[in-house]
């Protein structure tokens, strides 16, 4: 579903990403771990076509992002680290607008159901987003992805700053989404969340994917030890 | 897609209390300016009708007198007020409203409105054209300066793009939202002004096409600002930067270039002082016919010509009163001198206009103002057209009186005419310059506005396609 083939991105002499090869199939949650500047966000931005690769190729659902950017947008949804919606509109109105842009059904009952499915209470969904916590905004983000019927979800540090309960609820939502066949690529610093939510875990450093594991084959202590070892210079 | 974006922008803006307040303030200003203009127009229209009939009444009720004395007393013509002057008063307040038509001398309009006020009148009034030219562009800037920058700062633009929106669609949607807000105010002003102008019941009316033409010019002006706002907002790195750049542009377009071009035009092609202007006319008149001088060379030549025409040897043998013929001929001759000197003034003004036209490439406000004043019949073009027509009438009016002397004063010791003659002189019937003629005279101004609108729109469409997202 999500595929990076020999993907590189350079800014002048600085290599932000080097020869990344990565594949996230439907129903998988691939967690990219790494320190700041490791290349996680660059990878996400390349999938989103916000930047162009220096070499290599990015494919979504088998379609080249660079060659057919508009077509690939149909398959994906995106939740950034700090999802800022339109504060003067309610959660439901935000969802309606983003869904309209994706040319999907804007039936209010349907959208309300999606917000509820994402864990947002209806009384909150009708209030202005200016009063929302980060967790509530992330839930609207999930509802946007659900309304779009996205085949792939790209997440950039989605749980940073969330309290443990909200973070846990968010993980459950991701698991439910992947259970429905959505491919998820998540950049995160959170080893626990990666091990708990992910089906695959990759560790990046200085633009390179150093190692990757199946989540079920590595314990959290081992993952933590391996991560810390790799982060040493 | 574009419609969704526009609808979303409008909803967001109407939810913002600051924007609502701003819109209410500008709407109230617009209504106030319209009410004041309507009151002025009503007063001026009533005054016009009253003065017109009074001037005619005064003329027709003159006592028995020498027709040439009556010509010296003269009559008045009143400058009519076109309904569109409600929107743009142009130079109306600073140019005279009345022209005295007498013998031998072409006079300029007198009794201007500004003289009835204190010097502070020069600070300007709250008029619809002020709101249209200065306030609405400023309002549009405040409504749209952060159209793109806020999306970039809050990163909502990323979500919009991921949802499948194209940058060009977002730009056009935001453009449409600003346009719809502007068109609301535009409609309010022009529809209300047009309807209320008909309610005044003036004999002078402007047809719908004229209202549309004036409104269309301002529509183009606002579109230029909307284009610039969307373009700058898309290119600026922050909302603060966007606002600073747009306010600077507003200052340049509405204040600096227009004022600098006035200085440049006056400096490059100065008008003569009133004293020089009069001296030049006097110099030309010195050796010509003036109707009262029988002895100079020009008068002698004319006398010989008349004698030849009638085939007689002396004035006494003429079947008509020679004095009347000389007065009529002198009037035509003097009028030609005035026409020559007024034409020089007008050609100087045309040269100044060429400076304004070039400066119009730097500021769309200049061609818009010139077009607006021309369509509202409150510009120099109208003033001169009216004064030229009044001068033609003055010559006809004097010729009729002088020829009456020529026909009736032969052999009479003191010829005097009465009310029958005064009533037989036709009234001044001013014919407005046809709209096509005005438009033809302002083709370059119109082309300049069109060029601004097209270029700024292309800037918006092409440059918003490549906004740096990351």
Boltz contact constraints between the chains, C-beta under 6 A:
constraints:
  - contact:
      token1: [A, 45]
      token2: [B, 470]
      max_distance: 6.0
  - contact:
      token1: [A, 50]
      token2: [B, 469]
      max_distance: 6.0
  - contact:
      token1: [A, 50]
      token2: [B, 470]
      max_distance: 6.0
  - contact:
      token1: [A, 51]
      token2: [B, 470]
      max_distance: 6.0
  - contact:
      token1: [A, 73]
      token2: [B, 164]
      max_distance: 6.0
  - contact:
      token1: [A, 78]
      token2: [B, 162]
      max_distance: 6.0
  - contact:
      token1: [A, 84]
      token2: [B, 154]
      max_distance: 6.0
  - contact:
      token1: [A, 88]
      token2: [B, 12]
      max_distance: 6.0
  - contact:
      token1: [A, 88]
      token2: [B, 15]
      max_distance: 6.0
  - contact:
      token1: [A, 97]
      token2: [B, 8]
      max_distance: 6.0
  - contact:
      token1: [A, 98]
      token2: [B, 163]
      max_distance: 6.0
  - contact:
      token1: [A, 100]
      token2: [B, 4]
      max_distance: 6.0
  - contact:
      token1: [A, 101]
      token2: [B, 163]
      max_distance: 6.0
  - contact:
      token1: [A, 101]
      token2: [B, 165]
      max_distance: 6.0
  - contact:
      token1: [A, 102]
      token2: [B, 163]
      max_distance: 6.0
  - contact:
      token1: [A, 102]
      token2: [B, 164]
      max_distance: 6.0
